[in-house]
Amino acid sequence: MPTDHSSPLLLFDLTELGKGYQSPFHLSGIPRVVESLLFPLLEQSPYAVRFTSVETRYGGEGYLKANHPELLGDYVTRPTWRERLHFEIVGRLQGVRGHRRVNRRFFRRSLEKIQHRLAVPEFRIPDQMIDSASLFHSFFGPIPLQLRRNPRMVIFLTVHDLIPFQPDNTWSPPGATGTEYIGRAFASLRRDSTTDHVVCVSHCVKRDFCAHTGFPAERVFVTPLAADQKIFHPCSNPDQVNEMRRLLGLDERPYFLSLCRFARRKNLEGLLESFALASHDGSMKDARLVLVGDAGEEWQSRLETIARKLGIENRVKLTGFVPNEWLAPLFSAASAFVFSTFAEGFGLPALESLQCGAPLICSDLPVLHEVAGDAAIYASPRRPEEIARAMVDVISQPKIRHDLRSKGVARAALFSWNKCARATLDAYTIGLKANGHI
């Protein structure tokens, strides 16, 4: 990492990474995106970089201390004694968070209460650091007013999606906490200031963001995401596949795979209905549906009830959380990965499946066309019969599976975290030049 203090100084916000580290489960979603981008960006950056946290109760210090202590000297947000006590409690709780006998909803709520009582969500960077910094990048949250003391500070905000603001949104109610937080982040940007910029994860998100906010398109940049090549790759090793099947309780029967966060917009109820329809075809008589992810008691009960009503309870497997080391064989051995989501900002699970060589059946959404191109079979998420037809086609026609596997690997090769980091740094350079920093 550059140490030349005469170069522009970048403040890289680790709030979302801190949230992921402190979650009751594991790094996923936005925290995983930040983690995946961080190190390629540091390797390529011609600028000096320091780390901070917009909300110190979710301080990135805990993540750095546990995973990259060599970077702690570059963390400039200083927690109070309350926050340090909070970090210590959270660290000790990490050891029990995955225990099967722990009620996870109770754990999550208890952890949130600890965070609320012990932490004061203030932004405290030394004024001297703010005065000397040239750029600040938030990956989700509002831009703190304290940063505005430097009128030449170049601001970047990453926008991951506008799903809460879509006209047909029935998944994130207007009063939801996340929706209000995203709205405050958008409101913290200044449309008429050349210092403020936005990074979007897809062209679809850029289009929606500009239409929703009126923000100038020339200051909105697109930096497509990528799948981690260390985790997601084709796996043809039969021993690894057999061990994965043994660990997850999967026999030799073919299976369709779904891996996502359990939420209404992921349309898992519709996926069960699609699988039930497809099961009437003779080619599907041995097929199973495997749902991967930490469902929680409420979602598990709901999906098991639906499966029983559809008469497929013996053909649906909920695996719970699967460690990263088993994802490649899990994807690679699947007859297809089915991503029947209603809405996405990028659709990272689709790209991860392509990179493993899994045939992809996904929702007919513009953003998924942007990601998967011609390497997928598209179906309307609101028409279970279309998804069912695609499942039957894939399992009954080996040529379709073979073509989708080869196309998927080639398509995924167009994306990488190095490219994302390069595009992000190019955006930084444009913003820094426009404001006289370089």
Sequence and secondary structure as in RCSB ss.txt:
>XXXX:A:sequence
MPTDHSSPLLLFDLTELGKGYQSPFHLSGIPRVVESLLFPLLEQSPYAVRFTSVETRYGGEGYLKANHPELLGDY
VTRPTWRERLHFEIVGRLQGVRGHRRVNRRFFRRSLEKIQHRLAVPEFRIPDQMIDSASLFHSFFGPIPLQLRRN
PRMVIFLTVHDLIPFQPDNTWSPPGATGTEYIGRAFASLRRDSTTDHVVCVSHCVKRDFCAHTGFPAERVFVTPL
AADQKIFHPCSNPDQVNEMRRLLGLDERPYFLSLCRFARRKNLEGLLESFALASHDGSMKDARLVLVGDAGEEWQ
SRLETIARKLGIENRVKLTGFVPNEWLAPLFSAASAFVFSTFAEGFGLPALESLQCGAPLICSDLPVLHEVAGDA
AIYASPRRPEEIARAMVDVISQPKIRHDLRSKGVARAALFSWNKCARATLDAYTIGLKANGHI
>XXXX:A:secstr
    TTS EEEEE HHHHHHHHSSS   HHHHHHHHHHHHHHHH SSEEEEE SSGGG HHHHHHHH GGGGGGB
     HHHHHHHHHHHHHGGGTT TTS HHHHHHHHHHHHHHH        HHHHHH  EEEESSS   GGGGGS
TT EEEEEE   GGG TT  SS TT HHHHHHHHHHHTS TT TTEEEEESSHHHHHHHHHHH   GGGEEE   
   TTTS     HHHHHHHHHHHT  SS EEEEE    GGG HHHHHHHHHHHTTSGGGTT EEEEES  HHHHH
HHHHHHHHHHT GGGEEEEE   GGGHHHHHHT SEEEE  S  SS HHHHHHHHTT  EEEE  HHHHHHHTTS
SEEE TT HHHHHHHHHHHHH HHHHHHHHHHHHHHHTT  HHHHHHHHHHHHHHHHHHTT  
